[in-house]
């Protein structure tokens, strides 16, 4: 996901994407630990996606912890 795409998301879409990105990062870490993951560069990309989404959320003043528990 590019930064411009992240900035264009609405608040609720941003939180949903963040939840999906965290779930994807977890799955990638799990697959890497079991030896199933072939493209390990995807781990770094997933971390950058999460960081990008968190940066935009914090700049908008969204309480990420509260919003992720709500959904």
mmCIF file as Biopython writes it, N, C-alpha, C and O atoms, coordinates in Angstrom:
data_model
#
loop_
_atom_site.group_PDB
_atom_site.id
_atom_site.type_symbol
_atom_site.label_atom_id
_atom_site.label_alt_id
_atom_site.label_comp_id
_atom_site.label_asym_id
_atom_site.label_entity_id
_atom_site.label_seq_id
_atom_site.pdbx_PDB_ins_code
_atom_site.Cartn_x
_atom_site.Cartn_y
_atom_site.Cartn_z
_atom_site.occupancy
_atom_site.B_iso_or_equiv
_atom_site.auth_seq_id
_atom_site.auth_asym_id
_atom_site.pdbx_PDB_model_num
ATOM 1   N N  . UNK A ? 1  ? 0.837   -1.167  0.000  1.0 0.0 1  A 1 
ATOM 2   C CA . UNK A ? 1  ? 0.000   0.000   0.000  1.0 0.0 1  A 1 
ATOM 3   C C  . UNK A ? 1  ? 0.890   1.241   0.000  1.0 0.0 1  A 1 
ATOM 4   O O  . UNK A ? 1  ? 1.863   1.318   0.750  1.0 0.0 1  A 1 
ATOM 5   N N  . UNK A ? 2  ? 0.555   2.186   -0.828 1.0 0.0 2  A 1 
ATOM 6   C CA . UNK A ? 2  ? 1.325   3.416   -0.920 1.0 0.0 2  A 1 
ATOM 7   C C  . UNK A ? 2  ? 0.807   4.442   0.091  1.0 0.0 2  A 1 
ATOM 8   O O  . UNK A ? 2  ? -0.321  4.345   0.576  1.0 0.0 2  A 1 
ATOM 9   N N  . UNK A ? 3  ? 1.642   5.408   0.390  1.0 0.0 3  A 1 
ATOM 10  C CA . UNK A ? 3  ? 1.276   6.432   1.372  1.0 0.0 3  A 1 
ATOM 11  C C  . UNK A ? 3  ? 0.081   7.250   0.890  1.0 0.0 3  A 1 
ATOM 12  O O  . UNK A ? 3  ? -0.785  7.610   1.688  1.0 0.0 3  A 1 
ATOM 13  N N  . UNK A ? 4  ? 0.027   7.543   -0.391 1.0 0.0 4  A 1 
ATOM 14  C CA . UNK A ? 4  ? -1.092  8.330   -0.906 1.0 0.0 4  A 1 
ATOM 15  C C  . UNK A ? 4  ? -2.409  7.572   -0.767 1.0 0.0 4  A 1 
ATOM 16  O O  . UNK A ? 4  ? -3.450  8.183   -0.526 1.0 0.0 4  A 1 
ATOM 17  N N  . UNK A ? 5  ? -2.373  6.260   -0.916 1.0 0.0 5  A 1 
ATOM 18  C CA . UNK A ? 5  ? -3.577  5.453   -0.731 1.0 0.0 5  A 1 
ATOM 19  C C  . UNK A ? 5  ? -4.005  5.469   0.729  1.0 0.0 5  A 1 
ATOM 20  O O  . UNK A ? 5  ? -5.198  5.484   1.031  1.0 0.0 5  A 1 
ATOM 21  N N  . UNK A ? 6  ? -3.053  5.465   1.616  1.0 0.0 6  A 1 
ATOM 22  C CA . UNK A ? 6  ? -3.344  5.473   3.044  1.0 0.0 6  A 1 
ATOM 23  C C  . UNK A ? 6  ? -3.994  6.782   3.463  1.0 0.0 6  A 1 
ATOM 24  O O  . UNK A ? 6  ? -4.933  6.783   4.258  1.0 0.0 6  A 1 
ATOM 25  N N  . UNK A ? 7  ? -3.503  7.893   2.935  1.0 0.0 7  A 1 
ATOM 26  C CA . UNK A ? 7  ? -4.048  9.204   3.294  1.0 0.0 7  A 1 
ATOM 27  C C  . UNK A ? 7  ? -5.459  9.401   2.752  1.0 0.0 7  A 1 
ATOM 28  O O  . UNK A ? 7  ? -6.222  10.200  3.297  1.0 0.0 7  A 1 
ATOM 29  N N  . UNK A ? 8  ? -5.815  8.688   1.692  1.0 0.0 8  A 1 
ATOM 30  C CA . UNK A ? 8  ? -7.132  8.840   1.085  1.0 0.0 8  A 1 
ATOM 31  C C  . UNK A ? 8  ? -8.219  8.039   1.793  1.0 0.0 8  A 1 
ATOM 32  O O  . UNK A ? 8  ? -9.400  8.237   1.510  1.0 0.0 8  A 1 
ATOM 33  N N  . UNK A ? 9  ? -7.856  7.145   2.700  1.0 0.0 9  A 1 
ATOM 34  C CA . UNK A ? 9  ? -8.833  6.307   3.380  1.0 0.0 9  A 1 
ATOM 35  C C  . UNK A ? 9  ? -9.618  7.108   4.416  1.0 0.0 9  A 1 
ATOM 36  O O  . UNK A ? 9  ? -9.100  8.047   5.021  1.0 0.0 9  A 1 
ATOM 37  N N  . UNK A ? 10 ? -10.879 6.717   4.608  1.0 0.0 10 A 1 
ATOM 38  C CA . UNK A ? 10 ? -11.680 7.294   5.684  1.0 0.0 10 A 1 
ATOM 39  C C  . UNK A ? 10 ? -11.237 6.657   6.996  1.0 0.0 10 A 1 
ATOM 40  O O  . UNK A ? 10 ? -10.525 5.653   6.995  1.0 0.0 10 A 1 
ATOM 41  N N  . UNK A ? 11 ? -11.657 7.237   8.106  1.0 0.0 11 A 1 
ATOM 42  C CA . UNK A ? 11 ? -11.196 6.784   9.417  1.0 0.0 11 A 1 
ATOM 43  C C  . UNK A ? 11 ? -11.549 5.318   9.680  1.0 0.0 11 A 1 
ATOM 44  O O  . UNK A ? 11 ? -10.699 4.550   10.131 1.0 0.0 11 A 1 
ATOM 45  N N  . UNK A ? 12 ? -12.794 4.924   9.402  1.0 0.0 12 A 1 
ATOM 46  C CA . UNK A ? 12 ? -13.192 3.544   9.665  1.0 0.0 12 A 1 
ATOM 47  C C  . UNK A ? 12 ? -12.480 2.560   8.735  1.0 0.0 12 A 1 
ATOM 48  O O  . UNK A ? 12 ? -12.154 1.444   9.138  1.0 0.0 12 A 1 
ATOM 49  N N  . UNK A ? 13 ? -12.241 2.980   7.487  1.0 0.0 13 A 1 
ATOM 50  C CA . UNK A ? 13 ? -11.493 2.130   6.554  1.0 0.0 13 A 1 
ATOM 51  C C  . UNK A ? 13 ? -10.045 1.996   7.001  1.0 0.0 13 A 1 
ATOM 52  O O  . UNK A ? 13 ? -9.436  0.937   6.853  1.0 0.0 13 A 1 
ATOM 53  N N  . UNK A ? 14 ? -9.503  3.069   7.545  1.0 0.0 14 A 1 
ATOM 54  C CA . UNK A ? 14 ? -8.128  3.065   8.024  1.0 0.0 14 A 1 
ATOM 55  C C  . UNK A ? 14 ? -7.953  2.065   9.164  1.0 0.0 14 A 1 
ATOM 56  O O  . UNK A ? 14 ? -6.983  1.308   9.189  1.0 0.0 14 A 1 
ATOM 57  N N  . UNK A ? 15 ? -8.883  2.064   10.093 1.0 0.0 15 A 1 
ATOM 58  C CA . UNK A ? 15 ? -8.824  1.136   11.225 1.0 0.0 15 A 1 
ATOM 59  C C  . UNK A ? 15 ? -8.981  -0.300  10.732 1.0 0.0 15 A 1 
ATOM 60  O O  . UNK A ? 15 ? -8.290  -1.198  11.214 1.0 0.0 15 A 1 
ATOM 61  N N  . UNK A ? 16 ? -9.882  -0.524  9.778  1.0 0.0 16 A 1 
ATOM 62  C CA . UNK A ? 16 ? -10.075 -1.871  9.233  1.0 0.0 16 A 1 
ATOM 63  C C  . UNK A ? 16 ? -8.815  -2.360  8.519  1.0 0.0 16 A 1 
ATOM 64  O O  . UNK A ? 16 ? -8.429  -3.519  8.670  1.0 0.0 16 A 1 
ATOM 65  N N  . UNK A ? 17 ? -8.180  -1.492  7.751  1.0 0.0 17 A 1 
ATOM 66  C CA . UNK A ? 17 ? -6.936  -1.857  7.063  1.0 0.0 17 A 1 
ATOM 67  C C  . UNK A ? 17 ? -5.832  -2.170  8.070  1.0 0.0 17 A 1 
ATOM 68  O O  . UNK A ? 17 ? -5.026  -3.076  7.858  1.0 0.0 17 A 1 
ATOM 69  N N  . UNK A ? 18 ? -5.800  -1.417  9.161  1.0 0.0 18 A 1 
ATOM 70  C CA . UNK A ? 18 ? -4.796  -1.644  10.188 1.0 0.0 18 A 1 
ATOM 71  C C  . UNK A ? 18 ? -4.981  -3.016  10.834 1.0 0.0 18 A 1 
ATOM 72  O O  . UNK A ? 18 ? -4.006  -3.730  11.065 1.0 0.0 18 A 1 
ATOM 73  N N  . UNK A ? 19 ? -6.195  -3.377  11.118 1.0 0.0 19 A 1 
ATOM 74  C CA . UNK A ? 19 ? -6.482  -4.689  11.692 1.0 0.0 19 A 1 
ATOM 75  C C  . UNK A ? 19 ? -6.070  -5.788  10.714 1.0 0.0 19 A 1 
ATOM 76  O O  . UNK A ? 19 ? -5.458  -6.779  11.112 1.0 0.0 19 A 1 
ATOM 77  N N  . UNK A ? 20 ? -6.404  -5.613  9.441  1.0 0.0 20 A 1 
ATOM 78  C CA . UNK A ? 20 ? -6.019  -6.593  8.423  1.0 0.0 20 A 1 
ATOM 79  C C  . UNK A ? 20 ? -4.506  -6.702  8.289  1.0 0.0 20 A 1 
ATOM 80  O O  . UNK A ? 20 ? -3.971  -7.800  8.137  1.0 0.0 20 A 1 
ATOM 81  N N  . UNK A ? 21 ? -3.820  -5.574  8.344  1.0 0.0 21 A 1 
ATOM 82  C CA . UNK A ? 21 ? -2.359  -5.579  8.201  1.0 0.0 21 A 1 
ATOM 83  C C  . UNK A ? 21 ? -1.699  -6.275  9.390  1.0 0.0 21 A 1 
ATOM 84  O O  . UNK A ? 21 ? -0.723  -7.005  9.218  1.0 0.0 21 A 1 
ATOM 85  N N  . UNK A ? 22 ? -2.221  -6.055  10.578 1.0 0.0 22 A 1 
ATOM 86  C CA . UNK A ? 22 ? -1.666  -6.726  11.756 1.0 0.0 22 A 1 
ATOM 87  C C  . UNK A ? 22 ? -1.899  -8.231  11.676 1.0 0.0 22 A 1 
ATOM 88  O O  . UNK A ? 22 ? -1.024  -9.013  12.046 1.0 0.0 22 A 1 
ATOM 89  N N  . UNK A ? 23 ? -3.060  -8.638  11.200 1.0 0.0 23 A 1 
ATOM 90  C CA . UNK A ? 23 ? -3.359  -10.064 11.048 1.0 0.0 23 A 1 
ATOM 91  C C  . UNK A ? 23 ? -2.447  -10.690 9.991  1.0 0.0 23 A 1 
ATOM 92  O O  . UNK A ? 23 ? -1.955  -11.804 10.170 1.0 0.0 23 A 1 
ATOM 93  N N  . UNK A ? 24 ? -2.225  -9.971  8.894  1.0 0.0 24 A 1 
ATOM 94  C CA . UNK A ? 24 ? -1.338  -10.466 7.846  1.0 0.0 24 A 1 
ATOM 95  C C  . UNK A ? 24 ? 0.092   -10.611 8.362  1.0 0.0 24 A 1 
ATOM 96  O O  . UNK A ? 24 ? 0.757   -11.602 8.059  1.0 0.0 24 A 1 
ATOM 97  N N  . UNK A ? 25 ? 0.568   -9.646  9.129  1.0 0.0 25 A 1 
ATOM 98  C CA . UNK A ? 25 ? 1.917   -9.704  9.691  1.0 0.0 25 A 1 
ATOM 99  C C  . UNK A ? 25 ? 2.053   -10.901 10.630 1.0 0.0 25 A 1 
ATOM 100 O O  . UNK A ? 25 ? 3.080   -11.579 10.635 1.0 0.0 25 A 1 
ATOM 101 N N  . UNK A ? 26 ? 1.026   -11.155 11.414 1.0 0.0 26 A 1 
ATOM 102 C CA . UNK A ? 26 ? 1.050   -12.313 12.307 1.0 0.0 26 A 1 
ATOM 103 C C  . UNK A ? 26 ? 1.144   -13.604 11.508 1.0 0.0 26 A 1 
ATOM 104 O O  . UNK A ? 26 ? 1.943   -14.485 11.826 1.0 0.0 26 A 1 
ATOM 105 N N  . UNK A ? 27 ? 0.321   -13.711 10.468 1.0 0.0 27 A 1 
ATOM 106 C CA . UNK A ? 27 ? 0.327   -14.920 9.639  1.0 0.0 27 A 1 
ATOM 107 C C  . UNK A ? 27 ? 1.670   -15.110 8.943  1.0 0.0 27 A 1 
ATOM 108 O O  . UNK A ? 27 ? 2.158   -16.235 8.833  1.0 0.0 27 A 1 
ATOM 109 N N  . UNK A ? 28 ? 2.267   -14.024 8.477  1.0 0.0 28 A 1 
ATOM 110 C CA . UNK A ? 28 ? 3.569   -14.123 7.823  1.0 0.0 28 A 1 
ATOM 111 C C  . UNK A ? 28 ? 4.649   -14.564 8.808  1.0 0.0 28 A 1 
ATOM 112 O O  . UNK A ? 28 ? 5.496   -15.392 8.474  1.0 0.0 28 A 1 
ATOM 113 N N  . UNK A ? 29 ? 4.621   -14.014 10.016 1.0 0.0 29 A 1 
ATOM 114 C CA . UNK A ? 29 ? 5.598   -14.427 11.027 1.0 0.0 29 A 1 
ATOM 115 C C  . UNK A ? 29 ? 5.428   -15.897 11.378 1.0 0.0 29 A 1 
ATOM 116 O O  . UNK A ? 29 ? 6.414   -16.611 11.563 1.0 0.0 29 A 1 
ATOM 117 N N  . UNK A ? 30 ? 4.197   -16.347 11.470 1.0 0.0 30 A 1 
ATOM 118 C CA . UNK A ? 30 ? 3.925   -17.750 11.787 1.0 0.0 30 A 1 
ATOM 119 C C  . UNK A ? 30 ? 4.422   -18.655 10.667 1.0 0.0 30 A 1 
ATOM 120 O O  . UNK A ? 30 ? 5.063   -19.674 10.926 1.0 0.0 30 A 1 
ATOM 121 N N  . UNK A ? 31 ? 4.127   -18.284 9.421  1.0 0.0 31 A 1 
ATOM 122 C CA . UNK A ? 31 ? 4.581   -19.087 8.282  1.0 0.0 31 A 1 
ATOM 123 C C  . UNK A ? 31 ? 6.097   -19.086 8.167  1.0 0.0 31 A 1 
ATOM 124 O O  . UNK A ? 31 ? 6.684   -20.088 7.760  1.0 0.0 31 A 1 
ATOM 125 N N  . UNK A ? 32 ? 6.743   -17.970 8.522  1.0 0.0 32 A 1 
ATOM 126 C CA . UNK A ? 32 ? 8.198   -17.901 8.485  1.0 0.0 32 A 1 
ATOM 127 C C  . UNK A ? 32 ? 8.809   -18.825 9.548  1.0 0.0 32 A 1 
ATOM 128 O O  . UNK A ? 32 ? 9.812   -19.493 9.296  1.0 0.0 32 A 1 
ATOM 129 N N  . UNK A ? 33 ? 8.201   -18.856 10.724 1.0 0.0 33 A 1 
ATOM 130 C CA . UNK A ? 33 ? 8.712   -19.686 11.811 1.0 0.0 33 A 1 
ATOM 131 C C  . UNK A ? 33 ? 8.572   -21.174 11.493 1.0 0.0 33 A 1 
ATOM 132 O O  . UNK A ? 33 ? 9.398   -21.977 11.927 1.0 0.0 33 A 1 
ATOM 133 N N  . UNK A ? 34 ? 7.543   -21.546 10.745 1.0 0.0 34 A 1 
ATOM 134 C CA . UNK A ? 34 ? 7.343   -22.954 10.405 1.0 0.0 34 A 1 
ATOM 135 C C  . UNK A ? 34 ? 8.063   -23.347 9.124  1.0 0.0 34 A 1 
ATOM 136 O O  . UNK A ? 34 ? 8.064   -24.518 8.746  1.0 0.0 34 A 1 
ATOM 137 N N  . UNK A ? 35 ? 8.673   -22.376 8.456  1.0 0.0 35 A 1 
ATOM 138 C CA . UNK A ? 35 ? 9.439   -22.688 7.251  1.0 0.0 35 A 1 
ATOM 139 C C  . UNK A ? 35 ? 8.631   -22.700 5.968  1.0 0.0 35 A 1 
ATOM 140 O O  . UNK A ? 35 ? 9.146   -23.114 4.930  1.0 0.0 35 A 1 
ATOM 141 N N  . UNK A ? 36 ? 7.392   -22.263 6.004  1.0 0.0 36 A 1 
ATOM 142 C CA . UNK A ? 36 ? 6.539   -22.275 4.819  1.0 0.0 36 A 1 
ATOM 143 C C  . UNK A ? 36 ? 6.700   -21.039 3.942  1.0 0.0 36 A 1 
ATOM 144 O O  . UNK A ? 36 ? 6.373   -21.072 2.755  1.0 0.0 36 A 1 
ATOM 145 N N  . UNK A ? 37 ? 7.199   -19.953 4.518  1.0 0.0 37 A 1 
ATOM 146 C CA . UNK A ? 37 ? 7.264   -18.682 3.805  1.0 0.0 37 A 1 
ATOM 147 C C  . UNK A ? 37 ? 8.479   -18.647 2.891  1.0 0.0 37 A 1 
ATOM 148 O O  . UNK A ? 37 ? 9.615   -18.791 3.343  1.0 0.0 37 A 1 
ATOM 149 N N  . UNK A ? 38 ? 8.225   -18.454 1.593  1.0 0.0 38 A 1 
ATOM 150 C CA . UNK A ? 38 ? 9.322   -18.383 0.633  1.0 0.0 38 A 1 
ATOM 151 C C  . UNK A ? 38 ? 9.773   -16.951 0.393  1.0 0.0 38 A 1 
ATOM 152 O O  . UNK A ? 38 ? 10.971  -16.697 0.265  1.0 0.0 38 A 1 
ATOM 153 N N  . UNK A ? 39 ? 8.850   -16.026 0.330  1.0 0.0 39 A 1 
ATOM 154 C CA . UNK A ? 39 ? 9.168   -14.622 0.063  1.0 0.0 39 A 1 
ATOM 155 C C  . UNK A ? 39 ? 9.265   -13.879 1.395  1.0 0.0 39 A 1 
ATOM 156 O O  . UNK A ? 39 ? 8.280   -13.308 1.863  1.0 0.0 39 A 1 
ATOM 157 N N  . UNK A ? 40 ? 10.441  -13.886 1.999  1.0 0.0 40 A 1 
ATOM 158 C CA . UNK A ? 40 ? 10.599  -13.295 3.323  1.0 0.0 40 A 1 
ATOM 159 C C  . UNK A ? 40 ? 10.608  -11.768 3.279  1.0 0.0 40 A 1 
ATOM 160 O O  . UNK A ? 40 ? 10.476  -11.129 4.323  1.0 0.0 40 A 1 
ATOM 161 N N  . UNK A ? 41 ? 10.758  -11.180 2.114  1.0 0.0 41 A 1 
ATOM 162 C CA . UNK A ? 41 ? 10.729  -9.724  2.029  1.0 0.0 41 A 1 
ATOM 163 C C  . UNK A ? 41 ? 9.343   -9.174  2.342  1.0 0.0 41 A 1 
ATOM 164 O O  . UNK A ? 41 ? 9.192   -7.992  2.650  1.0 0.0 41 A 1 
ATOM 165 N N  . UNK A ? 42 ? 8.350   -10.019 2.262  1.0 0.0 42 A 1 
ATOM 166 C CA . UNK A ? 42 ? 6.981   -9.596  2.572  1.0 0.0 42 A 1 
ATOM 167 C C  . UNK A ? 42 ? 6.827   -9.245  4.049  1.0 0.0 42 A 1 
ATOM 168 O O  . UNK A ? 42 ? 5.954   -8.455  4.412  1.0 0.0 42 A 1 
ATOM 169 N N  . UNK A ? 43 ? 7.678   -9.833  4.911  1.0 0.0 43 A 1 
ATOM 170 C CA . UNK A ? 43 ? 7.643   -9.497  6.340  1.0 0.0 43 A 1 
ATOM 171 C C  . UNK A ? 43 ? 7.940   -8.015  6.559  1.0 0.0 43 A 1 
ATOM 172 O O  . UNK A ? 43 ? 7.230   -7.339  7.304  1.0 0.0 43 A 1 
ATOM 173 N N  . UNK A ? 44 ? 8.977   -7.520  5.918  1.0 0.0 44 A 1 
ATOM 174 C CA . UNK A ? 44 ? 9.332   -6.110  6.049  1.0 0.0 44 A 1 
ATOM 175 C C  . UNK A ? 44 ? 8.283   -5.199  5.465  1.0 0.0 44 A 1 
ATOM 176 O O  . UNK A ? 44 ? 8.004   -4.131  6.009  1.0 0.0 44 A 1 
ATOM 177 N N  . UNK A ? 45 ? 7.694   -5.620  4.346  1.0 0.0 45 A 1 
ATOM 178 C CA . UNK A ? 45 ? 6.650   -4.809  3.719  1.0 0.0 45 A 1 
ATOM 179 C C  . UNK A ? 45 ? 5.421   -4.725  4.624  1.0 0.0 45 A 1 
ATOM 180 O O  . UNK A ? 45 ? 4.778   -3.678  4.703  1.0 0.0 45 A 1 
ATOM 181 N N  . UNK A ? 46 ? 5.095   -5.812  5.298  1.0 0.0 46 A 1 
ATOM 182 C CA . UNK A ? 46 ? 3.948   -5.813  6.207  1.0 0.0 46 A 1 
ATOM 183 C C  . UNK A ? 46 ? 4.200   -4.873  7.387  1.0 0.0 46 A 1 
ATOM 184 O O  . UNK A ? 46 ? 3.295   -4.160  7.819  1.0 0.0 46 A 1 
ATOM 185 N N  . UNK A ? 47 ? 5.428   -4.873  7.907  1.0 0.0 47 A 1 
ATOM 186 C CA . UNK A ? 47 ? 5.763   -3.966  9.003  1.0 0.0 47 A 1 
ATOM 187 C C  . UNK A ? 47 ? 5.662   -2.510  8.563  1.0 0.0 47 A 1 
ATOM 188 O O  . UNK A ? 47 ? 5.169   -1.664  9.309  1.0 0.0 47 A 1 
ATOM 189 N N  . UNK A ? 48 ? 6.127   -2.221  7.359  1.0 0.0 48 A 1 
ATOM 190 C CA . UNK A ? 48 ? 6.049   -0.850  6.855  1.0 0.0 48 A 1 
ATOM 191 C C  . UNK A ? 48 ? 4.602   -0.421  6.643  1.0 0.0 48 A 1 
ATOM 192 O O  . UNK A ? 48 ? 4.256   0.733   6.898  1.0 0.0 48 A 1 
ATOM 193 N N  . UNK A ? 49 ? 3.749   -1.342  6.176  1.0 0.0 49 A 1 
ATOM 194 C CA . UNK A ? 49 ? 2.330   -1.016  6.007  1.0 0.0 49 A 1 
ATOM 195 C C  . UNK A ? 49 ? 1.693   -0.659  7.349  1.0 0.0 49 A 1 
ATOM 196 O O  . UNK A ? 49 ? 0.931   0.303   7.447  1.0 0.0 49 A 1 
ATOM 197 N N  . UNK A ? 50 ? 2.011   -1.439  8.379  1.0 0.0 50 A 1 
ATOM 198 C CA . UNK A ? 50 ? 1.458   -1.165  9.704  1.0 0.0 50 A 1 
ATOM 199 C C  . UNK A ? 50 ? 1.943   0.195   10.198 1.0 0.0 50 A 1 
ATOM 200 O O  . UNK A ? 50 ? 1.157   0.987   10.719 1.0 0.0 50 A 1 
ATOM 201 N N  . UNK A ? 51 ? 3.220   0.462   10.037 1.0 0.0 51 A 1 
ATOM 202 C CA . UNK A ? 51 ? 3.781   1.745   10.489 1.0 0.0 51 A 1 
ATOM 203 C C  . UNK A ? 51 ? 3.147   2.909   9.742  1.0 0.0 51 A 1 
ATOM 204 O O  . UNK A ? 51 ? 2.850   3.943   10.340 1.0 0.0 51 A 1 
ATOM 205 N N  . UNK A ? 52 ? 2.940   2.748   8.452  1.0 0.0 52 A 1 
ATOM 206 C CA . UNK A ? 52 ? 2.333   3.808   7.643  1.0 0.0 52 A 1 
ATOM 207 C C  . UNK A ? 52 ? 0.904   4.070   8.107  1.0 0.0 52 A 1 
ATOM 208 O O  . UNK A ? 52 ? 0.498   5.224   8.240  1.0 0.0 52 A 1 
ATOM 209 N N  . UNK A ? 53 ? 0.135   3.005   8.353  1.0 0.0 53 A 1 
ATOM 210 C CA . UNK A ? 53 ? -1.244  3.160   8.800  1.0 0.0 53 A 1 
ATOM 211 C C  . UNK A ? 53 ? -1.311  3.787   10.196 1.0 0.0 53 A 1 
ATOM 212 O O  . UNK A ? 53 ? -2.166  4.632   10.461 1.0 0.0 53 A 1 
ATOM 213 N N  . UNK A ? 54 ? -0.410  3.372   11.079 1.0 0.0 54 A 1 
ATOM 214 C CA . UNK A ? 54 ? -0.390  3.942   12.423 1.0 0.0 54 A 1 
ATOM 215 C C  . UNK A ? 54 ? -0.017  5.421   12.399 1.0 0.0 54 A 1 
ATOM 216 O O  . UNK A ? 54 ? -0.561  6.211   13.170 1.0 0.0 54 A 1 
ATOM 217 N N  . UNK A ? 55 ? 0.899   5.797   11.526 1.0 0.0 55 A 1 
ATOM 218 C CA . UNK A ? 55 ? 1.301   7.196   11.422 1.0 0.0 55 A 1 
ATOM 219 C C  . UNK A ? 55 ? 0.140   8.076   10.995 1.0 0.0 55 A 1 
ATOM 220 O O  . UNK A ? 55 ? -0.075  9.148   11.559 1.0 0.0 55 A 1 
ATOM 221 N N  . UNK A ? 56 ? -0.605  7.622   9.998  1.0 0.0 56 A 1 
ATOM 222 C CA . UNK A ? 56 ? -1.748  8.395   9.520  1.0 0.0 56 A 1 
ATOM 223 C C  . UNK A ? 56 ? -2.829  8.455   10.595 1.0 0.0 56 A 1 
ATOM 224 O O  . UNK A ? 56 ? -3.442  9.502   10.806 1.0 0.0 56 A 1 
ATOM 225 N N  . UNK A ? 57 ? -3.063  7.337   11.270 1.0 0.0 57 A 1 
ATOM 226 C CA . UNK A ? 57 ? -4.089  7.309   12.317 1.0 0.0 57 A 1 
ATOM 227 C C  . UNK A ? 57 ? -3.739  8.263   13.452 1.0 0.0 57 A 1 
ATOM 228 O O  . UNK A ? 57 ? -4.604  8.982   13.952 1.0 0.0 57 A 1 
ATOM 229 N N  . UNK A ? 58 ? -2.493  8.273   13.852 1.0 0.0 58 A 1 
ATOM 230 C CA . UNK A ? 58 ? -2.081  9.151   14.951 1.0 0.0 58 A 1 
ATOM 231 C C  . UNK A ? 58 ? -2.107  10.612  14.539 1.0 0.0 58 A 1 
ATOM 232 O O  . UNK A ? 58 ? -2.411  11.480  15.356 1.0 0.0 58 A 1 
ATOM 233 N N  . UNK A ? 59 ? -1.794  10.893  13.292 1.0 0.0 59 A 1 
ATOM 234 C CA . UNK A ? 59 ? -1.843  12.287  12.843 1.0 0.0 59 A 1 
ATOM 235 C C  . UNK A ? 59 ? -3.280  12.800  12.785 1.0 0.0 59 A 1 
ATOM 236 O O  . UNK A ? 59 ? -3.518  14.000  12.920 1.0 0.0 59 A 1 
ATOM 237 N N  . UNK A ? 60 ? -4.229  11.901  12.585 1.0 0.0 60 A 1 
ATOM 238 C CA . UNK A ? 60 ? -5.646  12.288  12.584 1.0 0.0 60 A 1 
ATOM 239 C C  . UNK A ? 60 ? -6.241  12.305  13.983 1.0 0.0 60 A 1 
ATOM 240 O O  . UNK A ? 60 ? -7.372  12.753  14.173 1.0 0.0 60 A 1 
ATOM 241 N N  . UNK A ? 61 ? -5.499  11.827  14.947 1.0 0.0 61 A 1 
ATOM 242 C CA . UNK A ? 61 ? -5.988  11.813  16.318 1.0 0.0 61 A 1 
ATOM 243 C C  . UNK A ? 61 ? -6.882  10.633  16.632 1.0 0.0 61 A 1 
ATOM 244 O O  . UNK A ? 61 ? -7.700  10.707  17.548 1.0 0.0 61 A 1 
ATOM 245 N N  . UNK A ? 62 ? -6.744  9.555   15.899 1.0 0.0 62 A 1 
ATOM 246 C CA . UNK A ? 62 ? -7.547  8.363   16.134 1.0 0.0 62 A 1 
ATOM 247 C C  . UNK A ? 62 ? -6.886  7.547   17.241 1.0 0.0 62 A 1 
ATOM 248 O O  . UNK A ? 62 ? -5.691  7.261   17.181 1.0 0.0 62 A 1 
ATOM 249 N N  . UNK A ? 63 ? -7.671  7.176   18.249 1.0 0.0 63 A 1 
ATOM 250 C CA . UNK A ? 63 ? -7.168  6.313   19.316 1.0 0.0 63 A 1 
ATOM 251 C C  . UNK A ? 63 ? -7.226  4.880   18.802 1.0 0.0 63 A 1 
ATOM 252 O O  . UNK A ? 63 ? -8.280  4.245   18.812 1.0 0.0 63 A 1 
ATOM 253 N N  . UNK A ? 64 ? -6.094  4.388   18.360 1.0 0.0 64 A 1 
ATOM 254 C CA . UNK A ? 64 ? -6.013  3.097   17.674 1.0 0.0 64 A 1 
ATOM 255 C C  . UNK A ? 64 ? -6.395  1.954   18.604 1.0 0.0 64 A 1 
ATOM 256 O O  . UNK A ? 64 ? -7.098  1.032   18.190 1.0 0.0 64 A 1 
ATOM 257 N N  . UNK A ? 65 ? -5.946  1.999   19.848 1.0 0.0 65 A 1 
ATOM 258 C CA . UNK A ? 65 ? -6.242  0.923   20.792 1.0 0.0 65 A 1 
ATOM 259 C C  . UNK A ? 65 ? -7.742  0.794   21.031 1.0 0.0 65 A 1 
ATOM 260 O O  . UNK A ? 65 ? -8.283  -0.312  21.043 1.0 0.0 65 A 1 
ATOM 261 N N  . UNK A ? 66 ? -8.406  1.924   21.221 1.0 0.0 66 A 1 
ATOM 262 C CA . UNK A ? 66 ? -9.843  1.910   21.470 1.0 0.0 66 A 1 
ATOM 263 C C  . UNK A ? 66 ? -10.617 1.439   20.251 1.0 0.0 66 A 1 
ATOM 264 O O  . UNK A ? 66 ? -11.574 0.674   20.367 1.0 0.0 66 A 1 
ATOM 265 N N  . UNK A ? 67 ? -10.195 1.902   19.081 1.0 0.0 67 A 1 
ATOM 266 C CA . UNK A ? 67 ? -10.893 1.557   17.847 1.0 0.0 67 A 1 
ATOM 267 C C  . UNK A ? 67 ? -10.734 0.087   17.477 1.0 0.0 67 A 1 
ATOM 268 O O  . UNK A ? 67 ? -11.678 -0.520  16.970 1.0 0.0 67 A 1 
ATOM 269 N N  . UNK A ? 68 ? -9.568  -0.496  17.719 1.0 0.0 68 A 1 
ATOM 270 C CA . UNK A ? 68 ? -9.378  -1.892  17.362 1.0 0.0 68 A 1 
ATOM 271 C C  . UNK A ? 68 ? -10.127 -2.819  18.327 1.0 0.0 68 A 1 
ATOM 272 O O  . UNK A ? 68 ? -10.523 -3.917  17.936 1.0 0.0 68 A 1 
ATOM 273 N N  . UNK A ? 69 ? -10.323 -2.403  19.551 1.0 0.0 69 A 1 
ATOM 274 C CA . UNK A ? 69 ? -11.100 -3.209  20.493 1.0 0.0 69 A 1 
ATOM 275 C C  . UNK A ? 69 ? -12.586 -3.144  20.189 1.0 0.0 69 A 1 
ATOM 276 O O  . UNK A ? 69 ? -13.331 -4.081  20.477 1.0 0.0 69 A 1 
ATOM 277 N N  . UNK A ? 70 ? -13.012 -2.028  19.601 1.0 0.0 70 A 1 
ATOM 278 C CA . UNK A ? 70 ? -14.431 -1.818  19.292 1.0 0.0 70 A 1 
ATOM 279 C C  . UNK A ? 70 ? -14.902 -2.742  18.187 1.0 0.0 70 A 1 
ATOM 280 O O  . UNK A ? 70 ? -16.046 -3.195  18.202 1.0 0.0 70 A 1 
ATOM 281 N N  . UNK A ? 71 ? -14.034 -3.024  17.231 1.0 0.0 71 A 1 
ATOM 282 C CA . UNK A ? 71 ? -14.434 -3.832  16.059 1.0 0.0 71 A 1 
ATOM 283 C C  . UNK A ? 71 ? -14.306 -5.292  16.368 1.0 0.0 71 A 1 
ATOM 284 O O  . UNK A ? 71 ? -14.593 -6.131  15.515 1.0 0.0 71 A 1 
#
